[in-house]
Amino acid sequence: MIEGRRGRVVGIEVKASATVPQDFRGLRQLQEGVRDRFVRGLVLHDHHRVTTFGEKLQAAPLSVLSSM
């Protein structure tokens, strides 16, 4: 979890597998807990594309880190 000075929250999880739907449980709990301060939940995993799993929740390949 990363929290900015204004209280905005981003949750990030890193997984070694290519499957992710069940991996959003913790990020969904975070989203419910901080409500409108939640900016984005992101699961970085071993896959090749970005996939949306709900409002402000995405899975993305680990390789996105090297493009930053």
C-alpha positions in Angstrom: 0.0 0.0 0.0 1.2 3.5 -0.9 -0.4 6.5 0.7 0.3 10.0 -0.5 0.4 13.2 1.5 -3.2 13.9 0.7 -4.4 10.5 1.9 -4.9 8.9 -1.6 -4.1 5.2 -1.6 -2.7 2.8 -4.2 -2.5 -0.9 -3.5 0.1 -3.1 -5.3 0.6 -6.8 -5.1 3.2 -8.9 -7.0 2.4 -12.5 -8.0 4.6 -15.1 -9.6 1.6 -16.8 -11.4 -0.2 -15.9 -14.6 -3.6 -16.3 -13.1 -5.0 -13.5 -11.0 -8.8 -13.2 -10.4 -8.7 -14.6 -6.8 -5.6 -12.4 -6.1 -7.8 -9.2 -5.9 -9.4 -10.2 -2.6 -6.9 -8.1 -0.5 -7.1 -5.2 -2.9 -10.9 -5.2 -2.8 -10.8 -5.2 1.0 -8.4 -2.2 0.9 -10.7 -0.4 -1.6 -13.7 -0.9 0.7 -11.8 0.2 3.7 -10.4 3.5 2.4 -13.4 4.2 0.1 -13.0 7.4 -1.9 -9.3 7.7 -1.1 -8.6 4.6 -3.2 -6.9 5.5 -6.5 -5.9 2.1 -8.0 -5.3 -1.5 -7.1 -2.7 -3.2 -9.2 -1.5 -6.9 -9.4 1.8 -7.3 -11.2 2.1 -10.8 -12.5 3.8 -13.1 -15.0 1.6 -12.4 -18.0 1.7 -10.3 -21.2 -1.2 -7.9 -21.1 -3.1 -5.5 -18.9 -6.5 -6.7 -17.7 -9.2 -4.8 -15.8 -10.9 -6.7 -12.9 -13.3 -4.0 -11.7 -13.5 -0.4 -10.9 -9.9 0.9 -10.4 -8.5 -2.7 -10.3 -6.1 -4.0 -12.9 -3.6 -6.8 -13.5 -0.5 -5.9 -15.5 2.7 -7.8 -16.5 5.8 -7.3 -14.4 7.4 -5.9 -17.5 5.6 -2.6 -17.1 8.1 -1.8 -14.4 10.9 -1.8 -16.9 9.0 0.7 -19.1 8.9 3.3 -16.4 
